Amino acid sequence: MCKTIDPKNVPQRTLYTGEKMPAIGMGTFGSDRFTPEQVSAAVSGAIRCGYRLFDCASVYGNEDLIGKVFSDAFSSGVVKREDLFIMSKVWNDMHGRGDVLLSIAKTLRDLRLESLDMFFLHWPFPNYHAPGCSIDSRNPDSKPFSVEGFMSTWCQLERLVDMGLTRNIGMSNMTVPKLKAVLPLCRIKPACIEMELHPSFGQPELFGYCLENGIQPIGFCPIGSPTRPDRDIDPEDVVDIKMPELVKIADAHGVHPAVICLKWAVKRGQIPIPFSIHEDEYVSNLRAAAEDPLTDDEMAVIAALDRNCRFIKGHVFLWEGAKDWRDLWDVDGVITEFHSRT
């Protein structure tokens, strides 16, 4: 039996809607390294240890087993439904009119829930790739981002809120130019935006833009994602947990450098969603948010470690005519669709 961390000791974030959610959660993406059974077992253990926020997605291929974990936890009295903040996402192959409703219907059926707390648009375009494909895979139907296409799908997410199928909606893998284009068109503003965030990739412009607009940032790859898919590993990538300055801070606190990454994330104001199948790791991850915060000086040291090192580059979402993965991220400050290639 794991050591329980009292959920009341975990900081909370308040969304612009007034709802509160834990300042740290558990991710459930592990399909390239772990089986659905391993992931769902980790979710079960995490609930008993005090986790109350879980980040799911249909494309992860494990929502049906996680749903049984949730159902068992509710029926056994370990937690009540209202104790958990459960999130999921619509995958790229379910954009468009009608498909978003089908997507959340399947997710709710698999997770054995009547409604979600947050439903994300997983990527801002409908570029689909086969699970487990190589970095060189390309879908001939892939297209660059379109404001019209995005808003067509976003309006369907807004309708899910009207229907009571999710209390909040969010966006993921966005850029500042894309947000500037779509936020004025939203009837319901995103409550959260999920993005890659770790010490070597703090995305200060996007992070700051979200805060300025009352949107809560949620960070994936919070410790540098050492178990990310092979296609997302580049020999030149920074290994966050081996950065000497971060290791020194970890030694001062008597913890693993991964824990320092999480303490940095929580104090900075984002919500990290680390994943582990190992009980001692996910317990220490949760404890990172509840105990022994970093000092302002330590935060300043880590802020200086940003190397603009993006891990999840998204090669598999590129379309015909795209230069490279940078076209997905509007690195020149202009949405690629509108960028002249002359």
C-alpha positions as CSV (number, residue, x, y, z in Angstrom):
1,M,0.0,0.0,0.0
2,C,1.5,3.3,-1.0
3,K,1.9,6.3,1.3
4,T,-1.2,8.5,0.9
5,I,-0.8,12.2,0.2
6,D,-3.8,14.2,1.5
7,P,-5.3,15.8,-1.6
8,K,-6.1,18.9,0.6
9,N,-2.4,19.5,0.8
10,V,-2.0,19.7,-3.0
11,P,-2.3,23.3,-4.3
12,Q,-5.3,24.2,-6.4
13,R,-5.7,26.3,-9.6
14,T,-8.8,28.3,-10.1
15,L,-10.1,28.5,-13.7
16,Y,-11.8,31.6,-15.2
17,T,-15.0,29.6,-14.8
18,G,-14.5,29.6,-11.0
19,E,-13.9,25.9,-10.9
20,K,-10.8,24.5,-9.1
21,M,-8.5,21.8,-10.2
22,P,-5.3,20.3,-8.7
23,A,-2.0,21.9,-9.5
24,I,-0.6,18.5,-10.5
25,G,-2.1,15.5,-12.3
26,M,-1.3,12.2,-13.8
27,G,-0.9,11.8,-17.6
28,T,-2.0,8.5,-19.2
29,F,0.0,8.5,-22.4
30,G,2.3,5.5,-22.4
31,S,1.2,3.4,-25.4
32,D,4.6,3.4,-27.0
33,R,6.3,2.0,-23.8
34,F,3.7,0.5,-21.6
35,T,0.6,-1.6,-22.0
36,P,-2.9,-0.4,-21.3
37,E,-3.0,-2.7,-18.3
38,Q,0.1,-1.1,-16.8
39,V,-1.3,2.4,-17.4
40,S,-4.6,1.6,-15.8
41,A,-3.0,-0.1,-12.8
42,A,-0.9,3.1,-12.3
43,V,-4.1,5.2,-12.3
44,S,-5.6,2.9,-9.7
45,G,-2.6,3.2,-7.5
46,A,-2.5,6.9,-8.0
47,I,-6.1,7.4,-6.9
48,R,-5.4,5.6,-3.7
49,C,-2.3,7.7,-3.1
50,G,-4.1,10.9,-3.4
51,Y,-4.1,11.9,-7.1
52,R,-7.3,13.7,-8.1
53,L,-6.5,14.9,-11.7
54,F,-6.2,12.6,-14.6
55,D,-5.4,13.5,-18.2
56,C,-6.8,11.0,-20.7
57,A,-7.2,10.8,-24.5
58,S,-9.0,8.5,-26.9
59,V,-5.9,8.0,-29.0
60,Y,-3.9,6.6,-26.1
61,G,-5.9,3.4,-26.5
62,N,-6.5,2.7,-22.8
63,E,-9.7,4.7,-21.8
64,D,-11.8,1.5,-21.5
65,L,-9.5,0.0,-18.9
66,I,-9.1,3.4,-17.1
67,G,-12.8,3.6,-17.0
68,K,-13.1,0.3,-15.1
69,V,-10.6,1.7,-12.6
70,F,-12.7,4.8,-12.1
71,S,-15.9,2.8,-11.8
72,D,-14.3,0.4,-9.2
73,A,-12.9,3.4,-7.2
74,F,-16.4,5.0,-7.1
75,S,-18.3,1.8,-6.2
76,S,-15.8,0.8,-3.5
77,G,-16.0,4.2,-1.9
78,V,-12.3,5.1,-2.4
79,V,-13.4,8.4,-4.0
80,K,-16.5,10.0,-5.2
81,R,-17.0,11.1,-8.8
82,E,-16.9,14.8,-7.7
83,D,-13.5,14.2,-6.1
84,L,-11.8,13.6,-9.4
85,F,-11.1,16.1,-12.2
86,I,-11.1,14.0,-15.4
87,M,-9.9,15.3,-18.8
88,S,-9.9,13.8,-22.3
89,K,-9.4,14.9,-25.9
90,V,-10.9,14.6,-29.3
91,W,-8.4,13.0,-31.7
92,N,-7.5,14.4,-35.2
93,D,-9.7,11.9,-37.1
94,M,-12.8,13.1,-35.3
95,H,-12.8,16.8,-36.2
96,G,-15.8,18.3,-37.9
97,R,-19.6,18.5,-37.6
98,G,-21.0,15.5,-35.8
99,D,-17.8,13.7,-35.2
100,V,-16.9,15.5,-32.1
101,L,-20.1,14.4,-30.4
102,L,-19.3,10.8,-31.5
103,S,-15.8,11.2,-30.0
104,I,-17.0,12.3,-26.6
105,A,-19.7,9.7,-26.6
106,K,-17.2,6.9,-27.0
107,T,-14.9,8.5,-24.4
108,L,-17.7,8.8,-21.9
109,R,-18.7,5.2,-22.6
110,D,-15.2,3.9,-22.2
111,L,-14.4,6.0,-19.1
112,R,-17.9,5.0,-17.7
113,L,-18.8,8.6,-16.9
114,E,-21.8,10.8,-17.6
115,S,-19.7,13.9,-18.2
116,L,-16.1,15.2,-18.3
117,D,-14.5,18.0,-16.4
118,M,-12.4,19.1,-19.4
119,F,-12.4,18.1,-23.1
120,F,-9.6,19.2,-25.3
121,L,-9.1,19.6,-29.0
122,H,-6.0,17.5,-29.1
123,W,-4.3,19.1,-32.1
124,P,-5.4,22.2,-34.0
125,F,-5.8,20.4,-37.3
126,P,-7.3,17.1,-38.5
127,N,-4.0,15.6,-39.6
128,Y,-4.2,11.9,-38.7
129,H,-1.4,9.4,-38.5
130,A,-1.5,5.7,-37.7
131,P,-0.6,4.7,-34.1
132,G,3.1,3.9,-33.7
133,C,4.1,5.2,-37.2
134,S,7.6,6.3,-38.0
135,I,8.8,9.9,-38.1
136,D,8.8,9.8,-41.9
137,S,5.1,8.8,-42.2
138,R,2.9,11.3,-44.0
139,N,-0.8,11.3,-44.5
140,P,-1.6,12.6,-48.1
141,D,-4.7,14.3,-46.7
142,S,-2.9,16.4,-44.1
143,K,-3.3,20.2,-44.4
144,P,-1.9,23.3,-42.7
145,F,-3.9,25.0,-40.0
146,S,-7.1,26.7,-41.0
147,V,-9.0,29.2,-38.9
148,E,-12.2,28.1,-40.6
149,G,-11.6,24.4,-40.0
150,F,-10.5,24.9,-36.5
151,M,-13.5,27.0,-35.5
152,S,-15.9,24.5,-37.2
153,T,-14.6,21.9,-34.7
154,W,-14.3,24.3,-31.8
155,C,-18.0,25.2,-32.1
156,Q,-18.8,21.6,-31.7
157,L,-16.8,21.5,-28.4
158,E,-18.8,24.6,-27.3
159,R,-22.0,22.7,-28.0
160,L,-20.8,19.8,-25.7
161,V,-20.7,22.3,-22.9
162,D,-24.3,23.4,-23.7
163,M,-25.3,19.7,-23.6
164,G,-23.7,19.1,-20.2
165,L,-21.3,16.5,-21.6
166,T,-18.2,18.5,-20.4
167,R,-18.0,21.3,-17.9
168,N,-15.0,22.9,-19.6
169,I,-13.2,22.8,-22.9
170,G,-9.6,23.4,-23.8
171,M,-7.1,23.5,-26.6
172,S,-3.7,21.8,-27.0
173,N,-0.6,22.2,-29.0
174,M,-1.4,25.8,-30.0
175,T,0.8,28.8,-30.8
176,V,0.4,32.5,-30.0
177,P,-0.4,33.4,-33.6
178,K,-3.1,30.7,-33.7
179,L,-4.6,31.8,-30.4
180,K,-4.7,35.4,-31.6
181,A,-6.6,34.3,-34.7
182,V,-9.2,32.1,-32.9
183,L,-9.8,33.5,-29.4
184,P,-11.8,36.5,-30.6
185,L,-14.1,34.0,-32.5
186,C,-14.8,31.7,-29.5
187,R,-18.2,31.9,-27.8
188,I,-16.7,29.8,-25.0
189,K,-13.1,30.6,-24.3
190,P,-10.8,27.7,-23.5
191,A,-10.3,27.2,-19.8
192,C,-7.0,25.5,-20.2
193,I,-4.3,25.0,-22.9
194,E,-2.1,22.0,-22.8
195,M,1.4,22.5,-24.1
196,E,4.9,21.0,-23.8
197,L,6.6,22.6,-20.8
198,H,9.8,21.6,-19.0
199,P,12.9,23.5,-17.8
200,S,14.7,23.4,-21.2
201,F,11.4,24.4,-23.0
202,G,9.4,26.9,-20.9
203,Q,7.6,28.5,-23.9
204,P,7.6,31.9,-22.1
205,E,5.7,33.8,-24.8
206,L,2.9,31.2,-25.1
207,F,2.8,30.7,-21.3
208,G,2.6,34.4,-20.7
209,Y,-0.1,34.9,-23.3
210,C,-2.3,32.3,-21.7
211,L,-2.0,33.9,-18.3
212,E,-2.7,37.3,-19.7
213,N,-5.9,35.9,-21.2
214,G,-7.1,34.1,-18.1
215,I,-6.3,30.6,-19.5
216,Q,-4.6,28.0,-17.3
217,P,-1.5,26.3,-18.9
218,I,-1.1,22.6,-18.5
219,G,2.3,21.1,-19.2
220,F,3.1,17.8,-20.7
221,C,6.6,16.3,-20.8
222,P,7.2,18.1,-17.5
223,I,10.4,16.2,-16.6
224,G,11.6,16.0,-20.2
225,S,9.7,12.9,-21.1
226,P,12.5,10.3,-21.0
227,T,10.0,7.6,-22.1
228,R,8.6,9.6,-25.1
229,P,8.3,7.6,-28.4
230,D,11.5,6.9,-30.2
231,R,10.3,9.0,-33.2
232,D,10.4,12.1,-30.9
233,I,14.0,11.5,-29.7
234,D,16.7,13.6,-31.3
235,P,20.4,13.1,-30.4
236,E,20.7,16.8,-29.9
237,D,17.9,17.0,-27.4
238,V,18.6,18.4,-23.9
239,V,18.2,15.9,-21.1
240,D,16.5,18.1,-18.4
241,I,17.2,15.9,-15.4
242,K,20.9,15.8,-16.2
243,M,21.4,19.6,-16.4
244,P,24.1,20.4,-13.8
245,E,22.3,23.4,-12.3
246,L,19.1,21.3,-11.9
247,V,21.0,18.4,-10.4
248,K,22.6,20.7,-7.9
249,I,19.2,22.0,-6.8
250,A,18.0,18.5,-6.5
251,D,21.0,17.6,-4.3
252,A,20.2,20.5,-2.0
253,H,16.6,19.2,-1.6
254,G,17.6,15.6,-1.3
255,V,15.4,14.5,-4.2
256,H,15.7,13.2,-7.8
257,P,16.1,16.0,-10.4
258,A,12.7,15.0,-11.9
259,V,11.1,16.1,-8.7
260,I,12.7,19.5,-9.1
261,C,11.2,19.8,-12.6
262,L,7.8,19.3,-11.0
263,K,8.4,21.7,-8.2
264,W,9.4,24.3,-10.7
265,A,6.3,23.7,-12.8
266,V,3.9,24.0,-9.8
267,K,5.6,27.2,-8.4
268,R,5.7,28.7,-11.9
269,G,1.9,28.3,-12.2
270,Q,1.4,25.6,-14.8
271,I,-0.2,22.2,-14.0
272,P,2.3,19.4,-14.8
273,I,0.9,16.0,-15.8
274,P,3.8,13.5,-15.3
275,F,3.3,9.8,-15.9
276,S,4.9,6.8,-14.3
277,I,3.9,3.2,-13.7
278,H,6.1,2.9,-10.6
279,E,4.4,3.6,-7.3
280,D,7.4,5.2,-5.6
281,E,7.8,7.6,-8.6
282,Y,4.1,8.8,-8.8
283,V,4.0,9.2,-5.0
284,S,7.1,11.4,-5.1
285,N,5.7,13.3,-8.1
286,L,2.5,14.1,-6.1
287,R,4.6,15.0,-3.0
288,A,6.6,17.4,-5.1
289,A,3.5,19.7,-5.4
290,A,2.6,19.4,-1.7
291,E,5.9,19.8,0.1
292,D,9.2,21.8,0.2
293,P,8.7,24.4,-2.6
294,L,11.7,25.9,-4.4
295,T,13.1,29.3,-3.4
296,D,12.9,32.3,-5.7
297,D,16.6,32.1,-6.3
298,E,16.2,28.5,-7.4
299,M,13.4,29.4,-9.7
300,A,15.6,32.1,-11.3
301,V,18.4,29.5,-11.9
302,I,16.0,27.2,-13.6
303,A,14.4,30.0,-15.7
304,A,17.9,30.5,-17.1
305,L,18.1,26.9,-18.3
306,D,15.6,27.4,-21.2
307,R,17.2,26.1,-24.4
308,N,14.1,26.3,-26.6
309,C,14.3,22.5,-26.9
310,R,11.0,21.2,-28.2
311,F,10.7,17.4,-27.9
312,I,7.3,16.8,-29.5
313,K,8.0,18.3,-32.9
314,G,5.1,16.7,-34.7
315,H,6.8,15.6,-37.9
316,V,4.0,13.1,-38.6
317,F,1.4,15.9,-39.0
318,L,3.2,17.6,-41.9
319,W,1.5,18.2,-45.2
320,E,2.7,18.2,-48.8
321,G,4.7,21.4,-49.4
322,A,5.6,22.0,-45.7
323,K,9.3,22.8,-45.2
324,D,9.8,20.9,-41.9
325,W,8.3,20.5,-38.4
326,R,8.8,24.2,-37.7
327,D,5.9,25.0,-40.0
328,L,3.6,23.4,-37.4
329,W,4.7,25.9,-34.7
330,D,4.6,29.3,-36.5
331,V,8.2,30.0,-35.4
332,D,8.4,33.2,-37.5
333,G,5.3,34.6,-35.7
334,V,2.9,34.1,-38.6
335,I,0.4,31.2,-39.1
336,T,2.1,29.0,-41.7
337,E,-1.1,28.8,-43.9
338,F,-0.8,32.5,-44.5
339,H,3.0,32.6,-44.9
340,S,4.3,33.4,-48.3
341,R,6.7,30.7,-49.7
342,T,8.0,32.8,-52.6
